């Protein structure tokens, strides 16, 4: 952003947040794609006199923007589901990324005048990763099968690391002479160091957070976790992005055993807010940069006709690369080894995945990491803008494609039944724990109430009666909280045994967290439960 006085900067930042929240809220209300509308609003504003010119610095993007965005997505992703679908996720997040870098890179090298092969491959790495939030939003809106949603979310989370590692290798080829073996070695080092650092940071923080009883302290530590994982990995020549993702997956999995209920609830809300603001703000930034991107692209010497031809060629290469890879992957699953046939997907599913290649924040952030000596750098930035907007528009067709393919939606009745069975199992464990705790000295009314309904608090919140507003005995809170501990342990044991889907596990854990938090809040004054 151009230099301006501090007061004006604060005013513009506040205005920026207000516009982002307002446009996103209105877009969702009328059923429009919020990212597309934000880009359009930003683009229109970029031509209005007085609106400051925006320029994203590479270091701000890499160190300030990407770590919290990816961490926010990682802690909400189930490592259990990722592990269960690891073959499909790896085929897309690693294999497809490399294939896209090659196909789009060669196409860019052929159609963009006077560009080097290294710069072309760097651009291929820029446009290779899909956007986590956009894919998740569309998947939720069109009700794709849960297994397919897991694969898409896992792909969009992990392919960022693969693409950025490939981008670093190609940038090295732009600024100096390197050999393929050195690139391969750097890739291996980046992956090993990134995964190792992420696991180490996640393990250390899990030990620390387990000792914290204050949600404020826990949240404060959580907010800097992405940077604690990213910076050491980058310093050790590893993939900081991969480190952030691994740390997020690890801490998200361990959260039921290392955090209080209040801390988990606060962390969920905080990271959803951060993710919302950063993700949508970047789309508005994209639009605000349009005027400067267009000016720079026109100065590259490439004519309008050539620009149209290059844009079409790159978009076709990008779409065909994903489509061809999905055809090959689906064929492998359908006709390959027995183990793959049992875990595979149908042809309609493969086609649906090929239409879910939406690009977003990482692509637009990564293109600014291209060094100044990159041939046609400004034009490549414009081309990345075209790719993001075009794939966002392509994503709008996905609901129509899903309807045409007649893919089965999730069985919501089955999922609700599974959640109820797991909740009943947890409640049984809680009642068994209660019987072991009873000494005979407790108030009979409290014990009877706990025995009759292990989820008394939730029923009271939904259907309050005058009796529920009387003073709650301390015994009730103490015993019910001890029951919740046993219930949570039963849920975690069921997850470890793989007897329930992760959706049911997370739903029941969230239910228990909400009740435990309400019990503590109700007892904060020592008198009232409500």
N, C-alpha and C positions, 0 to 999 in steps of 0.2 A: 504494500500500500504506500502511496506517496507520503512524504513527510508532512505531518500536520500537527497542530498543537494538541496537548494531551486531552483537553476538554472535548475538542472536536473528534478525536479518536474514540473516546468513551461514548460519545453520542452516536457515532456511526456503528460501533459494536453493539450497543443496545438496539439500535434500529435494525441491524442485521439479524439479531436474534428474534426480534418481534416479527419481522417479515418472514423469517424461516418458519416460525411456529404457526403464524397465521395462514400462510400459503399452504403448508402441509396439512393443517387441520381442515381448511376449506376443501382442498383437493380430495382428501379422504371422505369428506362428507358427501361430495357429489360423485364419488367413484372414479375420479381421475388418477392418473399416475403422478404422485407427488414429485418424484425426481424430474420427470419431463416438464412439469409446470414450473418447478424451481429454476430449471435451466432457461426456460422461456422468459420468466420474469427477470432473471439476472441478465439475460441477453438484451432485453429491451432497456433495462436500467443502464447497461454499459454505454448506450448511445445518448443518454441524457446528460446535458452539461451540468457540472457540479458534483456528479457522482464520482467518488475517488476511483482511480485506476488500481486494480488489484493485481498483485504479482506474488505467486507462491514460491518462496525460496526452497531449494532442494533440501537443505538441512532441516528447515521447519517441517517439511513434509515427512522426511524420513525419520527424524527423531521426535517430532512433536505430534504428528497426526496419526501415522500408521500404527504405532504400538498400542495406544488406547483403543483404537477402532478394532484391531484384531483381537486384543485381549477381551474386550466386551463381547465379541462374538464367541470366543473360545470358551469362556466360563459358562455360557448358556448352551454349549454343545455337549452332548452326552458322549463321553469316552467309551462307554459300553456299546452304544450303537455304532460309533466309528470303528471300534475293534471288530464288531460283528460283520461290518460291510467293508472291511479294510481292503479286500482285493479290488472291488469296484471303485472305491474311493482312490486308491493308488493308481489305477489305470487312468482315471480322469485327472487327478491332481498332479501326477508326474508324467505319465505317458502322453496324455493329450496336450499338456503344456509344451513338452519338447516337440511334439509333432506340429503344434501350432506355430511355435517359434520358427521351425524350419520352413513350413509352407508359406506363412505370411512373410517371413524374412526374404525368401527367394522371390516371392511375388513383388514385394516392395523394391528389391534390388533391380528387378527387371523393368518396372514401370516408372520409378522415380529417377529422373535424369541425374547423372553424376553423383549418385550416392554409393558409398562403400558397402561391401558385404557385411562388415562389422556393424555399421550403423543400421543397416536393414534388419539384421538379426536382433539388434537392440530394440528396434521398434516392434519386432515380433514378440519379444519378451514383455514389452510394455502392454500390449493388447491381449496377451494370452490369458491372464487370470479373470475369472468371473467375479461378480460382486456378491458378497455374502448377504447383505441386507436386502438387496433387490430380489435375489433368488428366493430368500425366505419369505418375503412379502407376497410374491406371486404364487409360490407353492402353497401358502396358507389360503390365498384367495380362491384358488381353483381346486383345492382339496385333492392334491395328488396322494397316491398311496404312501403310507408312512415310510416304507423301506426306500422308496424313491426319494422322498424328502431328505432322509438321512444321507443318502449318497450325494445329492446336490449340495446340501449344507457342508458336508465333509469335504467335497471337492472345492467349493468356493473358499473354504477356510484354509486348506492346506496348499492349494495351488498358488496362493499369494507368495508363500515362501519359495516354492520352486521357481516361479517366474522372476522373483527378485534376485535369487541366486544366479539364474541365467542372465539377468540384466547386468549384474556386477561383472560377470565373466565377459560379456560383450563390450561393456564400457572399458574394461581393461584392454580389450583388443582395439578399441578406438583410439585410446590415448598412448598406447605403446605396442610393440611387437611381442606377441605371445605365441606359444605353440599349443596344439590341442591337448598334449599330455599335461601341461601346466594348468589348463582350464579344467580338465577332468580332476586333477588333484585338488584344485581349489574348491571344486564343487563338493567333493567328498569331505574335505576339511570343514567346509561351511555347514554341511548337514550334521556331521558328527559333533562338532563343537556346539552348534545350535541346539541340538536335541539334548546333549549332555548338560549344557548350561541351563536350559529350561527346566530339566528335571532337578538339578541341584538347587536352583533358586526356589522352585516350587516346594522342595522338601524342607529347605531351611525356613521358608516363610510359614509352612504348615506347622513346624515346631513352635515358632514364635507366636503365631495366631492362636494356637491351642492354649496358650497361657493368658491370652487377653480376654477379659470378661466385659470390657467396655465396648459397646458397638461403635462409639466415636473413634476410639483408638484403632479398632480393627478396620474400620472404613478408611481411616487416614492412611494406614499401611497399604490397604488394598488399592488406593488411588495411585500410589507410586510403583506398584508391582510391575506394570508393563515396562517401565524404564529400568527397574532393577534387573529385569531379565534381558532387556534389549542391549543396554550399554556395555555390560561385560562381554557379551557374545560378540558384539561388533569389535570391541577392543582386541579380542582373541582371534579375529579373522573368521568368526563363525557367522551364521545367519541369525541376525538379531530378531528378524520376523519369526523364524521357526522357533527360536527360543521363547518368544512371547506366546506363541500358540501352544507350545508344549506346556509351559508353566500355567497357562489359563485352563487347559484341559485337566491337568493334574489337580490344581486347586479347586476347580469346579467339582471334580469327582470326590475330593476329600472334604469338601465343605460341611457335609452333615456330621462329621466327627471332630472337626477342628474349630467350628464357629458356634456361637450362640444363635438361637432362633432369631433374635432381634438383628444380629449382625448379618445373617443371611438375607433377611428381608430387606434391610437397608442396602446391602450390596447389590441385590437384584435391581432395586429401583434406581440406585445411583448409576449403575452401568447402562441400564436401558436409557436413562436420560442422556448420559454422555454420548452413547452410540447414536441416539436420535439427533442430537444437536450437531455432532461432527459430521455424520453421514449426510444429513440434509443441507448443512451449511456448505459442504464441499460442492454439492450440485449448484447451489446459488453462486458460489465462487466461480464455478465453471462458466456460467452465463455471464457473470460480470467481466470475465476475461475475454469474452468473445471479440469485442472491438479491437483490443490490442493484438489478439491472436490473428485476426483477419489482416490487420495492417502488416504484421510481420510476415504472414504467409504471402501476401501480395508482393512484398519486397524480395521474395526468394527468386523471382524471375519465372516462375511457373505460371502459365496462362490459365484462364478460367476453364477453358475446354480441357486442358491437361489435368487440372485439378479434379474435374468431374470424372474423367476417365480413371484417374488414379484411385479416387475414393471408391468407385464402383468395383474396380479390380481387387482392392484390398478387402472390401466387405465381402465379396464373393469368395475370396480365398479363406477368410476367417470363418464364414458359414460352412463352406465345403469341407474345411479341415475338421471341424467338429462333427459334421454329418458323416463323413467317411470314417472317422475314428469310431463313431458310435455304431455304424454298420459292422465294422470289423469286430468291435467289442461284443456286440449282441450275437454275432455269428459264433464267436468264441464261446460265449456262454451257452448258446443253444446247441452247438455241435461239438464242443470241446470235451475235455475229461468229465467224468461223472460228477466229481466234486463241484466243478464249475456249473454244470447243468442244473444241479440241485439249488445253487445259489443265484442263478441268473435271472434275467428279465425277458419279457416278450418283445417282439418287434415294435408294437405300438409304444411300449415304454421307452425303447431306444430312440424312437423318433421324437418323443416328447422331450427327452433329455437334450437332444440336438437343438431344440428350439429354446432351451433354457440357458443359452450362453450369453447372459446379460453382463455387460461391462459397466464399471462404475468408478468408485473412489480410487481404488488402487491403480487403475490404468491412468487416470488423470493425475494422480500424485506421482506415479513412476515416470511419466514422460518428462517431468521437470527435473528428474535426476540425470537426464542426458547431459554430458559435459558440453561446454561452450564450443569446443572444436568439432562437434558432431555435424556432418554435412546436412544442410537443410533442416537444422534443429527446429526453427520456428514453424516450418511447414509440417514437420512430423508432429509437433504439438497440435496444430490445427487438425491433422489427420486423426490423432487420438480423440480429439473432441468429436469429430464426425463419427468415429467408431462407437463411442459411448452413447451418443444421441440415437444413432441408428439401431443399436442393440436394445436400448430402452424402448424404442418404438416396436421392435421385433417382439419384445416381451409382452406388449399389449395384445399380440395375437395368440399368446399361449392359451388363454381360456378357450378360444375358438378351436385351437388344435386339440386340446384335451377333450372337448365335446365331440369332435369328429372321430377321434381315436377310441372313444368310449372306454376310457380307463376307469377301473372301479375306484370309487372314492373310499376313504377310510371307513371302517365299520365302527361308527361312533357308539352304537349300542354295545358291541363287544368290548370296546375300550372302556366304556363306563362300567360294564359288568366286571371286568378285570380289576378296575380300580376299587370297586366295592368289595371284591373278594380279598384283595390285599389289605384293605382297610379293616375288614372283619378279622383277618389273620392278625393284624397288628393289635387290634382291640383285645383279642383273646390273650395275646402275650401280656398286654397291660393288666388284664384282670388276674392272670396267674401271678404276676408280680405283686399285685395288690394283696392277694391272699397270703403271699409269703411275708408281706410287710405288717399285716394286722397283728396286733399284740393283745387285743381285747380291751385296751384302755381308751380306745378312740370313741368318739361320739357315734352311736349306732345310726343316727340319721345320715351322717356323712358317708359312712361305709355303705349303707343301703343305696344311697343315691349314686355312688360310684359303681356299685354292682349292677344296678338297673340300667344305667346308661353311661358308658365309658366316654362318650363325647357330649356330656351334659352341656358344656359351655357353648358348643356350636349350636345345639338345639335352642339354648336360651337366647342366643343372639338372634336366631331366626324367628323364634316364637316366644318373645318375652312375656312373662306373667308377673303379677304382683309379687308372688313368692320369690321370683328370681332376683328381685331388687333388694332383698334383705341382706344384712351383713353376712358375708361368706366366711365361714370358719377358716382359720389358718390351716387347720388339719386338711381341709378339702384341697386347698392349693398345694400343700406339701405333698400329699399322697397322689394327687392327679399329675403333678409334674414328675414325680418318680415313675408313674405309669407311662407317661409320654416317653421317658427315656427308654423304657423297656419296649414300647411300641416301635420307636425309631430303630432300635437295634434289630427288632424282628424284620422290619422292612429292609434294612441293609443286608441282613442275612439272606433274605429272599432274593435280593438283587445279586448277591455274590453267587447264589446257586442258579441264577438265570431262569427263575420260574415265572417271572413277569416281565412285560415290556417296560422299557425305561420310562415311557410316558406315564404309566401307572405309578411307577416308583416315585417319580418326581412330583406327581400330583399329590400322593399321600404324604410325602415328606413336607410339601408346602402346606398341606392341611394341618399337620402336626405343628409345624413352625408357627402358623397363625394362632393356633389355640394356646401354645406355650407362651407366645408373646402377649396374648390377651390376658392370660393368667398372671403374668408378671406385672403387666400394666395395671390390672385390677387390684393387685396387692401392693402397689407402690405407696399407698397411703396407710397401709396396714389394716384397712377396713373393707373397702368395697371391691367386689369382683368385677362389676360392670363399670 
